[in-house]
Amino acid sequence: MSTNQENPKYSTTLKNTKGYGWKAKTIVKNILGYDWNISTLKMNSGKISCTAQAGKLETKDGFESFSFIIFQDPSIRLYQETRRATQNAIEEIHDKGLAKFTELLNAGTIPSRDDESSQS
């Protein structure tokens, strides 16, 4: 488990998916026993939403896959806003979501895998 939580390193991918518009994704590895998939995209409600999903990132044969157990692994809505989903808007909202994730991490309110296993 990572012990230096103050300044996690973020590497973000931004792409325009045909038919779905702009999407941003950041994978944060090994934070309190979880890997986190932080993604920002426009929802059906019209809001642009940035969420963090806990799970496990695996690399096999040069390909990465992210898996999680629905209703078991934690998910956090970090930030959302109603506006047009331009590249700039997605980037800004994703940055606000990453800032919120860092804030929650530094405050000690990000769920830990140890916390989850002790509740079973």
Steps between C-alpha positions, in 0.01 A plus 500: 500500500612850426587696811572842344147621426574875500575539128394201291624509139220534247530403134187596307382380160260724305327378185204574278298182461284499188136538592572547870706820503797587715607279789786531750645212701765479770622182665647543849684189614519351848326752720405332829489157334292603198577619151264785405347569158404869496291587194315805373228489234159640412216300651151445357372756752694772315751543781872448462603274786837404644497178702759277663455122494716277720617169361807325367713583197659197339750478215513182294667450162557875469135592555355670805159420642321656793255286696277564798217332684180701463327588829810381689797712390456868590397765249513875565335784307771765513349789304224571250378797306242572232663644190587423140751213479782669312860385532572798726197429722595132541859598590386763754247272670749211505758727666241603762423131561870417541537790744204366701650148496829640637308700763310187614823300501682756714201522737511121545149440367588282199389142572776249571496135396589419863181679615291295256644164608456575872125558446447149362 
